[in-house]
Amino acid sequence: MEYSIETRCQHLQGTDINEHYGAVSFPIYQSSTFAHKGFGVSSGYDYSRLQNPTRDHLEKIVAGLEHGTDCIALASGISAIGCVMELFKPGDHVLIDEDLYGGSIRLFREINRKNGVEFSSAPLHEAAVESLIKDNTKAIYLETPTNPLMNVTDLRKLYGITKRLGILLIVDNTFMSPYLQNPLDLGADIVIHSGTKFLAGHHDAIAGFIVVKDPALSERLRFLFKSTGAGLSPFDSWLIIRGIKTLAVRLDRAEENAHRIVDFLKHHKHVTRVLYPGLRDHPGYEIMKEQARGFGAMITFDVPSKEFAVRVLENLNIILFAESLGGTESLITYPVTQTHADVPPEILERNGIRETTLRLSVGIENVEDLTEDLRHAFEAASSYI
């Protein structure tokens, strides 16, 4: 029997709780190494850089939630992206979305390009993608929705191109989580997560995930993972397991709050732009309805000036001015100096990330308290109009 995703967040199918003395909370195997039963006889675990029972349990959970056959848990989302990029050799070309998390862009520009991998970018949600494919193109890499501009790309349509041309489709699914979207079902070859965000959900652990279906791809990535050595620790693995248990209820509440806050922002006189894929006039609204089970809890909006934005950040009391997203607490970010600080100004300008842009990760607080917090901050900033 295939259980619902809410149940699968609690229970890993095919496991026997009695194998771990009936422990309801999966044990933390805080061991760097494992003894062999005899020469050539292994328990299945040798050294925690390679495999660890707590991490293995987490990997099976995330693989199941994403409908993959294998998942690799790493020390951060960036380490997950870095491991995937090791699939490519000097001279290979990767087509990336123009709007991505700034840390991804920094990794591609400063590390992977130095190692001989070629990158080009385009707004994949509206570009004639096939015309951008080169003879040496090996993969397309994107987020949907994108960070922070909430652009939505039709993954099924993109898969039609990548399958025919024999190139990889790599999707960062952090903003949606497997609770709301499963890119492997839509044709992706590799799904990446910053597990720090919605999967962990409590701003207390950093993690990354790579999920695949293809056995050959799994084998290659596991070799790269073993060789580069960025495995998630047992304790952090346990924290993510614990976080996933509330993934469904957290996202249900956070998305419900997000819809209410979007409505508040849309009707506020000091808000000049609201980007949220759950808005009916959003260009990606219909695509989201087709390929996701919700619209998420991330909102981007603009205010009249940089000075106004700064005053908003300084006058919020409940919503915390901090990087990251996806936790129980609401966080607000100033992309130009935080998440996208290393993105060249010309790219920021071309993408529409401005000094007036704010990104809000909606948490699970009382929504009336959140809207009142925003209202108070807007009033305090109104003298800067």
C-alpha positions as CSV (number, residue, x, y, z in Angstrom):
1,M,0.0,0.0,0.0
2,E,1.3,3.5,-0.9
3,Y,0.6,5.9,1.9
4,S,-0.1,9.6,1.6
5,I,2.8,12.0,1.8
6,E,1.6,13.2,5.2
7,T,1.9,9.7,6.6
8,R,5.2,9.1,4.8
9,C,6.6,12.2,6.5
10,Q,6.1,10.2,9.8
11,H,6.8,6.6,8.8
12,L,9.4,5.2,6.4
13,Q,7.7,2.3,4.6
14,G,9.4,-1.1,4.6
15,T,11.3,-0.5,7.9
16,D,10.9,-2.6,11.1
17,I,10.9,-0.4,14.2
18,N,12.0,-3.5,16.2
19,E,15.4,-3.4,14.5
20,H,16.2,-0.4,16.7
21,Y,14.7,-1.8,19.9
22,G,11.3,-0.2,19.2
23,A,12.7,3.4,19.2
24,V,10.0,5.7,17.9
25,S,12.6,8.5,17.3
26,F,15.2,7.0,15.0
27,P,18.5,6.6,16.8
28,I,21.5,8.9,16.3
29,Y,24.5,6.6,15.3
30,Q,27.2,9.0,16.4
31,S,30.1,6.9,15.3
32,S,32.8,7.7,12.8
33,T,33.5,4.1,12.0
34,F,32.0,0.6,12.3
35,A,33.7,-2.7,13.3
36,H,33.8,-5.6,10.8
37,K,32.3,-8.9,12.0
38,G,35.2,-10.7,10.2
39,F,37.6,-10.5,7.3
40,G,35.5,-9.5,4.3
41,V,32.3,-9.4,6.4
42,S,30.7,-6.0,6.8
43,S,27.6,-4.9,8.7
44,G,26.8,-2.7,5.7
45,Y,28.4,0.3,7.3
46,D,32.1,1.0,7.3
47,Y,32.9,4.7,7.8
48,S,30.5,7.5,8.3
49,R,31.8,9.6,5.4
50,L,30.6,6.8,3.2
51,Q,27.4,5.6,5.0
52,N,25.8,6.0,8.4
53,P,22.6,4.4,9.6
54,T,21.0,7.7,10.7
55,R,21.9,9.4,7.4
56,D,20.8,6.3,5.5
57,H,17.4,6.5,7.2
58,L,17.0,10.2,6.2
59,E,18.1,9.5,2.7
60,K,15.4,6.8,2.3
61,I,12.8,9.2,3.6
62,V,13.7,12.0,1.2
63,A,14.0,9.7,-1.7
64,G,10.6,8.3,-1.0
65,L,9.0,11.8,-0.7
66,E,10.6,12.8,-4.0
67,H,9.6,9.6,-5.7
68,G,13.3,8.8,-6.4
69,T,15.3,5.6,-6.0
70,D,18.3,7.2,-4.3
71,C,19.0,10.3,-2.2
72,I,22.4,11.6,-1.0
73,A,22.4,13.8,2.1
74,L,25.2,16.4,2.2
75,A,26.4,19.1,4.6
76,S,24.6,21.9,2.8
77,G,22.6,22.8,-0.3
78,I,25.7,24.3,-1.9
79,S,27.7,21.1,-1.3
80,A,24.9,19.2,-3.0
81,I,25.1,21.5,-6.1
82,G,28.9,21.3,-6.0
83,C,28.7,17.5,-6.0
84,V,26.3,17.5,-9.0
85,M,28.6,19.9,-10.9
86,E,31.4,17.3,-10.6
87,L,29.5,15.3,-13.2
88,F,30.9,17.7,-15.8
89,K,34.3,18.0,-17.3
90,P,36.3,20.9,-18.8
91,G,34.6,22.0,-22.0
92,D,31.1,20.9,-21.0
93,H,28.3,23.5,-21.2
94,V,25.5,24.0,-18.7
95,L,22.5,26.2,-19.5
96,I,21.3,27.8,-16.3
97,D,18.3,30.0,-15.4
98,E,19.0,33.7,-15.3
99,D,17.3,34.0,-11.9
100,L,18.9,31.7,-9.3
101,Y,19.9,31.8,-5.6
102,G,23.1,34.0,-5.5
103,G,25.2,31.3,-3.9
104,S,24.5,29.0,-6.8
105,I,25.6,31.7,-9.3
106,R,28.7,32.4,-7.2
107,L,29.6,28.7,-7.2
108,F,29.2,28.4,-11.0
109,R,31.1,31.6,-11.7
110,E,34.0,31.3,-9.3
111,I,34.5,27.6,-8.9
112,N,33.0,25.5,-11.7
113,R,34.0,28.0,-14.5
114,K,37.5,28.0,-13.1
115,N,37.5,24.2,-13.6
116,G,36.6,24.5,-17.2
117,V,32.8,24.2,-17.2
118,E,31.1,26.7,-19.4
119,F,27.8,28.4,-18.4
120,S,25.3,30.5,-20.1
121,S,22.1,31.9,-18.6
122,A,18.6,32.8,-19.9
123,P,15.1,33.4,-18.5
124,L,14.1,29.8,-19.0
125,H,10.4,30.4,-18.3
126,E,10.2,32.5,-21.4
127,A,13.2,31.7,-23.5
128,A,13.3,29.7,-26.7
129,V,15.4,27.1,-24.8
130,E,16.2,24.8,-27.7
131,S,18.0,27.6,-29.6
132,L,20.3,28.0,-26.6
133,I,21.5,24.4,-26.6
134,K,25.0,23.9,-27.9
135,D,26.8,20.8,-29.2
136,N,28.6,20.6,-25.8
137,T,25.6,21.3,-23.6
138,K,25.3,18.5,-21.0
139,A,22.6,19.9,-18.7
140,I,19.9,22.5,-17.9
141,Y,19.8,23.8,-14.4
142,L,17.0,25.8,-12.9
143,E,14.7,26.6,-9.9
144,T,11.0,26.8,-10.3
145,P,9.7,29.1,-8.8
146,T,12.9,31.1,-9.0
147,N,14.7,32.9,-6.1
148,P,13.6,35.6,-5.6
149,L,11.5,36.6,-8.6
150,M,9.1,33.7,-8.5
151,N,9.4,32.8,-12.2
152,V,7.7,29.5,-13.1
153,T,9.1,27.2,-15.8
154,D,7.0,24.4,-17.4
155,L,9.1,21.3,-16.4
156,R,7.2,18.9,-18.7
157,K,7.8,21.1,-21.7
158,L,11.5,21.4,-20.8
159,Y,11.8,17.6,-20.3
160,G,10.5,17.2,-23.9
161,I,13.6,19.1,-25.0
162,T,16.2,17.5,-22.7
163,K,15.0,13.9,-23.3
164,R,15.1,14.3,-27.1
165,L,18.6,15.9,-27.0
166,G,20.0,13.5,-24.3
167,I,20.9,16.1,-21.7
168,L,20.3,16.3,-18.0
169,L,17.5,18.3,-16.4
170,I,18.5,19.4,-12.9
171,V,15.9,21.1,-10.7
172,D,16.4,22.9,-7.4
173,N,13.1,22.2,-5.6
174,T,14.0,24.0,-2.3
175,F,11.2,26.6,-2.5
176,M,8.4,24.0,-2.9
177,S,9.8,21.0,-1.1
178,P,8.6,17.4,-2.0
179,Y,5.3,18.1,-0.2
180,L,4.2,20.5,-2.9
181,Q,6.2,19.5,-6.0
182,N,8.0,16.4,-7.4
183,P,10.2,17.4,-10.4
184,L,11.3,13.8,-11.0
185,D,7.7,13.0,-11.9
186,L,7.8,15.9,-14.4
187,G,10.9,14.7,-16.2
188,A,13.8,16.0,-14.1
189,D,16.9,13.7,-13.9
190,I,18.2,15.2,-10.7
191,V,16.5,17.1,-7.9
192,I,18.4,19.2,-5.4
193,H,17.3,20.6,-2.1
194,S,18.7,22.9,0.5
195,G,17.5,20.7,3.3
196,T,18.2,23.7,5.6
197,K,14.9,25.2,4.5
198,F,11.5,23.6,4.5
199,L,12.7,20.1,5.1
200,A,14.5,20.9,8.3
201,G,12.0,23.7,9.1
202,H,13.3,25.0,12.3
203,H,16.4,27.1,11.5
204,D,18.6,24.7,13.5
205,A,20.4,22.5,10.9
206,I,22.1,22.9,7.5
207,A,21.8,20.2,4.9
208,G,21.6,19.5,1.2
209,F,20.1,16.6,-0.8
210,I,20.5,15.1,-4.3
211,V,17.7,12.8,-5.5
212,V,17.7,10.7,-8.6
213,K,15.9,7.8,-10.2
214,D,18.5,6.4,-12.7
215,P,20.8,3.7,-11.2
216,A,23.8,4.7,-13.3
217,L,23.5,8.3,-12.3
218,S,23.1,7.3,-8.7
219,E,26.2,5.2,-8.8
220,R,28.3,8.0,-10.3
221,L,27.0,10.6,-7.8
222,R,27.7,8.2,-4.9
223,F,31.3,7.9,-6.1
224,L,31.6,11.7,-6.3
225,F,30.0,12.1,-2.9
226,K,32.4,9.6,-1.4
227,S,35.4,11.3,-3.1
228,T,34.5,14.9,-2.2
229,G,33.5,14.0,1.4
230,A,30.7,16.4,2.3
231,G,28.3,13.9,4.0
232,L,25.7,15.1,6.5
233,S,26.6,14.4,10.1
234,P,24.5,11.9,12.1
235,F,23.1,14.5,14.5
236,D,22.1,16.9,11.7
237,S,20.6,13.9,9.9
238,W,18.4,13.3,13.0
239,L,17.4,17.0,13.1
240,I,16.2,16.8,9.5
241,I,14.3,13.6,10.2
242,R,12.6,15.3,13.1
243,G,11.8,18.4,11.0
244,I,10.3,16.3,8.1
245,K,7.7,14.9,10.6
246,T,6.0,18.3,10.6
247,L,6.6,19.3,7.0
248,A,3.0,18.8,5.9
249,V,1.4,20.8,8.7
250,R,4.0,23.5,8.6
251,L,3.6,24.1,4.9
252,D,-0.1,24.0,5.0
253,R,-0.1,26.7,7.7
254,A,2.6,28.7,6.1
255,E,0.9,28.7,2.7
256,E,-2.4,29.6,4.2
257,N,-0.6,32.6,5.9
258,A,1.1,33.5,2.7
259,H,-2.2,33.9,0.8
260,R,-3.5,36.2,3.5
261,I,-0.3,38.3,3.5
262,V,-0.2,38.5,-0.3
263,D,-3.8,39.9,-0.2
264,F,-2.6,42.5,2.4
265,L,0.4,43.5,0.3
266,K,-1.6,43.7,-2.9
267,H,-3.9,46.3,-1.4
268,H,-1.3,48.3,0.6
269,K,-0.6,51.8,-0.9
270,H,3.1,51.5,-0.2
271,V,3.7,48.2,-2.0
272,T,4.6,48.7,-5.6
273,R,5.0,45.0,-6.8
274,V,4.0,41.6,-5.4
275,L,5.4,38.4,-6.8
276,Y,3.7,35.2,-5.8
277,P,2.8,32.3,-8.1
278,G,-0.5,31.8,-6.3
279,L,-1.8,35.1,-7.7
280,R,-4.2,34.5,-10.6
281,D,-2.5,37.2,-12.7
282,H,0.9,35.6,-12.2
283,P,2.3,34.4,-15.6
284,G,3.1,31.0,-14.1
285,Y,-0.2,30.5,-12.2
286,E,-1.7,27.9,-14.5
287,I,1.6,26.0,-14.8
288,M,1.8,25.8,-11.0
289,K,-1.7,24.4,-10.9
290,E,-0.6,21.7,-13.3
291,Q,2.8,20.7,-11.8
292,A,2.5,21.4,-8.1
293,R,0.1,20.8,-5.2
294,G,0.2,24.4,-3.9
295,F,2.0,27.7,-4.4
296,G,4.4,27.8,-1.4
297,A,5.2,30.3,1.3
298,M,7.7,32.6,-0.4
299,I,6.7,36.1,-1.4
300,T,8.7,38.8,-3.0
301,F,7.6,42.4,-3.0
302,D,8.8,46.0,-3.7
303,V,8.4,49.2,-1.8
304,P,8.8,52.8,-3.0
305,S,12.6,53.3,-2.2
306,K,15.7,51.8,-0.7
307,E,15.3,54.1,2.3
308,F,11.8,52.8,2.8
309,A,12.9,49.2,2.6
310,V,15.6,49.8,5.2
311,R,13.2,51.4,7.5
312,V,10.8,48.4,7.1
313,L,13.6,46.0,8.0
314,E,14.5,48.1,11.1
315,N,10.9,48.3,12.4
316,L,9.6,44.7,12.2
317,N,9.2,43.0,15.5
318,I,7.9,39.5,14.8
319,I,9.2,39.0,11.3
320,L,13.0,38.5,11.6
321,F,15.5,40.3,9.3
322,A,17.7,37.2,8.5
323,E,18.9,35.1,5.6
324,S,17.4,31.7,4.9
325,L,13.8,30.6,4.6
326,G,11.4,27.8,5.2
327,G,11.3,27.7,9.0
328,T,8.6,28.1,11.5
329,E,9.6,31.7,12.1
330,S,8.9,34.3,9.3
331,L,12.1,35.8,7.9
332,I,12.5,38.8,5.6
333,T,15.6,39.2,3.4
334,Y,17.1,42.1,1.4
335,P,18.4,40.2,-1.6
336,V,20.7,42.9,-3.0
337,T,23.0,42.7,0.1
338,Q,22.2,39.2,1.4
339,T,21.2,36.3,-0.8
340,H,22.4,37.9,-4.0
341,A,25.3,40.1,-2.8
342,D,27.8,38.4,-5.1
343,V,25.6,38.7,-8.2
344,P,27.0,41.4,-10.6
345,P,24.9,44.6,-10.6
346,E,24.1,44.3,-14.3
347,I,22.5,40.9,-13.8
348,L,20.5,42.1,-10.8
349,E,19.2,45.0,-12.9
350,R,18.4,42.8,-15.8
351,N,16.5,40.3,-13.6
352,G,14.6,43.0,-11.8
353,I,16.2,42.5,-8.3
354,R,16.2,46.1,-7.1
355,E,17.2,48.1,-4.0
356,T,13.5,48.2,-3.3
357,T,13.0,44.4,-3.3
358,L,12.3,42.4,-0.2
359,R,11.8,38.6,0.1
360,L,9.5,37.2,2.7
361,S,9.5,33.6,3.9
362,V,6.2,33.2,5.7
363,G,6.2,31.1,8.9
364,I,3.5,29.6,11.0
365,E,2.8,32.5,13.4
366,N,-0.7,34.0,13.8
367,V,-1.3,35.7,10.4
368,E,-3.0,38.7,12.0
369,D,0.1,39.3,14.1
370,L,2.2,39.1,10.9
371,T,0.1,41.5,8.9
372,E,0.0,43.9,11.8
373,D,3.8,43.7,12.1
374,L,4.1,44.7,8.4
375,R,1.5,47.4,8.7
376,H,3.4,48.9,11.7
377,A,6.7,48.8,9.7
378,F,5.2,50.4,6.7
379,E,3.8,53.2,8.8
380,A,7.2,53.8,10.4
381,A,8.8,53.9,6.9
382,S,6.2,56.2,5.4
383,S,8.2,59.4,6.0
384,Y,10.7,58.2,3.4
385,I,8.3,58.4,0.5
